[in-house]
């Protein structure tokens, strides 16, 4: 009597809900609530399954994004380590001098810079 198959399309389930509501109201049999509730329960099951699939896809996408972020962080740490190692060995004297000059100017208080004429 009631079609409660949640594997049907949402449009078919909604059509059953509408048909049950209209037929119950037109026949003045308001005690036959099942003609509306049975398809409605199938609709809720169907929407719940669809929401679970979407949540699972979103979770997988989140994990992939987290993995890409960790990989980028590791690559950044390795590249910074390589540059720090080069600076400590003195392979790039102009860069090392520029870094040391900027470090010295950053550590010098502003009032001493104006007194020295910098």
Backbone as a ProteinNet text record, in pm:
[ID]
protein_1_A
[PRIMARY]
XXXXXXXXXXXXXXXXXXXXXXXXXXXXXXXXXXXXXXXXXXXXXXXXXXXXXXXXXXXXXXXXXXXXXXXXXXXXXXXXXXXXXXXXXXXXXXXXXXXXXXXXXXXXXXXXXXXXXX
[TERTIARY]
81.9	0	86.7	185.6	273.5	408.1	458.6	588.1	695.2	773.1	874.1	1015.2	1033.9	1166.7	1251.1	1357.8	1439.5	1535.4	1542.1	1633.1	1572.4	1447	1383.8	1439.8	1410.6	1457.6	1376.9	1435.3	1370.5	1240.3	1239.3	1118.5	1003.5	1033.2	928.6	875.1	963.2	918.9	832.7	874.4	794.1	658.6	654.8	526.5	435.2	492.4	412.4	359.2	441.1	396.5	281.2	295.6	189.9	62.9	78.1	-38.1	-108.8	-31.9	-92.6	-164.5	-106.9	-171	-299.2	-294.8	-412	-522.7	-487.3	-590.7	-652.6	-572.9	-626.4	-720	-682.3	-765.5	-892.4	-881.3	-999.3	-1100.1	-1053	-1143.6	-1191.8	-1149.1	-1186.7	-1149.8	-1038.8	-989.6	-862.3	-877.6	-763.4	-692.6	-749.6	-682.8	-579.5	-569.9	-470.4	-343.2	-279.2	-157.5	-43.1	-49.2	56.9	77.8	-24.8	-9.6	86.2	110.2	206.1	334.7	321	438.6	529.8	474	557.8	651.6	600.3	693.8	787.7	737.8	822.7	940.5	914.8	1025.2	1125.2	1075	1166.1	1249.8	1187.5	1260.6	1370.7	1338.8	1440	1556.1	1527	1633.8	1719.8	1655.8	1729.9	1819.1	1765.3	1845	1958.4	1935	2040.7	2155.7	2120.9	2225.5	2305.6	2233.4	2302.9	2394.2	2347.8	2430.2	2553.8	2540.1	2655.7	2760.2	2715.2	2809	2882.3	2808.5	2870	2969	2933.1	3024	3151.2	3138.1	3255.3	3348.1	3290.3	3372.5	3442.7	3371.6	3430.2	3543.1	3526.8	3631.6	3756.4	3737.5	3851.7	3922.5	3846.2	3906.9	3985	3932.9	4002.4	4134	4134.3	4258.6	4360.8	4315.6	4408.2	4467.2	4384.8	4434.1	4533.3	4506.6	4599.5	4732.3	4727.4	4848.9	4931.1	4865.7	4936.8	5000.7	4930.4	4984.7	5108.8	5105	5220.6	5338.1	5311.2	5419.4	5481.8	5398.4	5452.5	5533.1	5488.5	5561.8	5697.7	5701	5828.7	5924.6	5872.6	5957.8	6012.2	5928.5	5973.1	6081.7	6064.7	6164.8	6297	6289.7	6412.8	6482.3	6407.3	6468.8	6527.5	6459.9	6514.4	6641	6639.5	6758.6	6876.9	6852	6959.8	7016.9	6931.3	6979.6	7055.8	7009	7080.9	7216.6	7221.8	7349.9	7446	7395	7480.6	7532.8	7447	7490	7594.1	7578.1	7673.5	7809	7811	7937.5	8001.5	7926.1	7980.9	7988.2	7903	7904.4	7852.5	7768.9	7709.1	7748.4	7871.7	7914.8	7827.5	7779.5	7695.4	7563.7	7505.8	7380.9	7408.3	7519.2	7552.6	7575.1	7643.9	7668	7536.9	7446.8	7317.4	7235.4	7240.8	7166.3	7226.1	7358.4	7421.8	7395.3	7398.5	7370.4	7227.3	7135	6995	6975.1	7047.8	7037.5	7096.6	7207.7	7268.6	7178.2	7119.7	7034.4	6905.5	6859.4	6738.4	6766.5	6889.3	6921.5	6965.8	6999.3	7040.7	6917.1	6912.3	6795.8	6785.3	6664.6	6645.5	6719.5	6735.2	6802.9	6952.3	7012.1	7154.5	7174.4	7075.3	7088.8	7091.7	7016	7014.2	7140.4	7200.3	7320.9	7441.7	7443.2	7554.7	7539.6	7423.9	7404.2	7354	7303.4	7252.7	7118.6
-118.5	0	125.6	133.5	250	212	295.6	270	342.2	265.8	324.1	292.3	271.5	239.1	366	376.4	498.3	505.6	399.6	399.6	467.3	507.2	579.8	721.2	789.9	928.2	1016.8	1129.8	1222.8	1274.6	1297.5	1346.8	1247.6	1117.4	1015.6	1011.4	1022.2	1019	1140.8	1258.2	1379	1369.1	1307.1	1288.1	1197.3	1093.2	1005.2	1079.5	1165.5	1243.7	1335.5	1401.1	1490.1	1411.9	1299.6	1218.4	1168.1	1124.7	1077.1	1187.9	1306	1419.1	1460.5	1466.4	1509.5	1405.3	1277.3	1173.1	1159.3	1174.4	1165.2	1281.3	1401.7	1519.5	1516.3	1468.9	1468.6	1361.9	1254.7	1147.1	1166.2	1273.7	1304.6	1191.2	1128.1	1021.9	1071.7	1164.6	1227.2	1133.9	1020.4	926.2	840.7	850.3	774	857.2	880.5	960.5	884.7	754.5	672.7	697.3	744.1	769.9	885.5	967.8	1077.3	1044.6	984.1	958	849.5	748.1	641.1	692.9	766.8	822.2	927	1000.1	1100.4	1034.2	920.8	849.2	797.8	753.7	710.8	828.2	946.7	1067.3	1101.5	1091	1119.7	1020.6	894.8	794.9	826.5	861.2	893.3	1015.7	1120.4	1241	1215.3	1129.5	1093	1020.1	928.5	856.4	951.9	1042.2	1138.7	1230.1	1270.4	1356.1	1281.3	1153.4	1074.4	1063.4	1042.1	1035.2	1167.5	1276.6	1408.6	1436.8	1400.1	1421.7	1338.4	1217.7	1132.9	1193.7	1246.7	1311.4	1434.5	1511.5	1630.7	1594.8	1487.4	1443.1	1398.7	1327.5	1284.8	1406.5	1503.7	1625.8	1701.4	1702.5	1769.1	1699.2	1566.7	1493.4	1516.2	1522.2	1548.3	1688.3	1785.5	1922.1	1929.2	1857.3	1852.7	1789.4	1683.6	1617.9	1711.6	1783.5	1878.5	1989.3	2035.3	2138.9	2089.7	1967.3	1910.7	1894.4	1849.5	1834.1	1970.3	2072.1	2206.3	2258.7	2229.8	2271.8	2202.8	2074.1	2001.8	2054.8	2081.7	2136.6	2272.9	2354.3	2486.1	2474.5	2383.3	2364.6	2317.7	2226.5	2177.6	2291.4	2371.2	2480.8	2587.1	2617.5	2714	2656	2528.3	2464.3	2469.5	2448.3	2455.4	2596.8	2697.4	2835.1	2873.4	2830.3	2859.6	2791	2669.2	2597.5	2670.1	2718.6	2793.4	2920.9	2991.2	3115.1	3086.2	2976.2	2946.3	2905.2	2845.8	2809.3	2928.4	3029.8	3148	3134.1	3049.3	3032	3154.9	3232.6	3349.9	3475.3	3525.3	3640.8	3764.2	3801.2	3920.8	3902.7	3785.7	3760.8	3760.6	3698.3	3692.8	3834.2	3918.1	4055	4130.9	4110.6	4179.5	4133	4004.4	3951.6	4005.4	4006.6	4057.5	4207	4284.1	4427.6	4452.7	4376.3	4396.9	4353.8	4251	4208.2	4313.5	4374	4478.3	4601.8	4640.6	4759.3	4733.2	4610.9	4578.3	4576.8	4538.4	4532.3	4667.6	4764.3	4897.1	4979.3	5037.4	5120.6	5241.1	5292.5	5403.7	5530.2	5561.7	5685.4	5680.7	5560.2	5550.2	5564.6	5526.9	5540.7	5686.4	5771.5	5913.5	5983.3	5939.2	6001.1	5969.6	5847.6	5806.5	5858.7	5913.8	5966.5	5863.3	5750.2	5645.3	5680.4
0	0	0	93.1	99.9	40.9	-48.4	-110.8	-28.7	45.7	133.8	88.7	-38.6	-91.3	-98.5	-16.8	-19.2	-138	-218.3	-332.8	-454.9	-446.5	-556.6	-561.6	-670.7	-681.2	-586.3	-550.6	-458	-518.5	-649.1	-714.7	-702.4	-718.6	-704.8	-562.1	-465.4	-325.8	-295.6	-343.5	-321.6	-390.6	-508.3	-577.3	-496	-433.6	-347.9	-225.8	-167.7	-52.4	-93.4	-207.6	-255.2	-285.9	-352.5	-387.3	-261.5	-162.8	-38.9	35.1	38.3	107.1	36.3	-95.8	-171.8	-163.4	-179.4	-176.7	-38.4	66.7	202.2	230.5	189.3	213.5	128.5	4.3	-83.1	-42.7	19.5	60.9	204.2	267.7	406.5	501.5	474.1	562	629.8	719.2	783.7	880.5	910.2	1000.1	927	795.4	719.3	703.5	813.9	813.5	747.3	746	687.5	540.3	472.1	329.1	303.2	405.6	393.3	468.7	586.5	669.6	613.6	549.7	495.5	385.7	286.2	187.5	247.2	347.8	412.1	484.5	548.9	614.6	511.6	395.7	288.5	239.7	232.5	191	291.6	420.2	522	515.9	492.3	479.2	357.7	247.7	125.5	146.1	205.5	229.2	327.9	426.1	521.1	452.8	362.6	288	198.9	132.1	46.4	128.2	245.6	331.7	380	407.8	451.8	340.7	218.5	105.6	87.3	97	80.9	193.3	315.9	429	412.4	362	340.9	235.7	126.9	23.6	79.2	160.5	220.7	316.6	390.5	482.3	406.5	297.5	215.7	156.6	109.1	55.2	162.3	283.5	394	424.5	426.4	452.3	341.2	217.7	106.4	119.7	153.6	173.1	288.9	395.7	508.8	467	389	342	253.4	163.2	76.7	160.3	263.3	350.4	423.8	474.2	545	448.9	327.2	228.1	196.5	177.5	150.7	269.4	388.5	507.5	514.7	485.3	486.5	379.9	260.8	154.4	195.9	257.7	303.6	409.3	503.9	608.9	549.5	454	390.4	315.1	240.1	164.8	257.2	365.7	461.9	526	557.1	613.2	519.3	391.1	292.1	286.1	286	280.6	406.9	520.7	645.6	645.9	595.1	586.9	492.1	378.9	285.6	351	424.5	490.8	598.4	669.7	776.2	719.5	601.1	537.8	468.6	438.6	372.1	222.3	161.4	15.9	-57.2	4.7	-58.8	18.5	0.3	79.1	62.2	-57.3	-65.4	11.5	2.1	74.7	223.8	263.8	405.9	460.5	383.9	428.7	439.3	345.2	349.1	468.6	497.8	613.1	741.8	750.4	871.8	889	778.6	787.9	834.1	780.7	821	965.5	1010.3	1149.7	1242.6	1200.9	1283.6	1291.5	1178	1179.5	1257	1256.9	1332.9	1482.1	1521.3	1663.5	1718.6	1631	1675.9	1710.2	1829.2	1865.7	1773.5	1751.8	1657.5	1698	1828.1	1868.5	1836.1	1835.5	1800.1	1650.4	1572	1426.7	1387.2	1451	1414.2	1462.2	1574	1622.9	1535.1	1479.3	1393.4	1252.4	1218.5	1083.6	985.7	1032.2	942	885.7
[MASK]
++++++++++++++++++++++++++++++++++++++++++++++++++++++++++++++++++++++++++++++++++++++++++++++++++++++++++++++++++++++

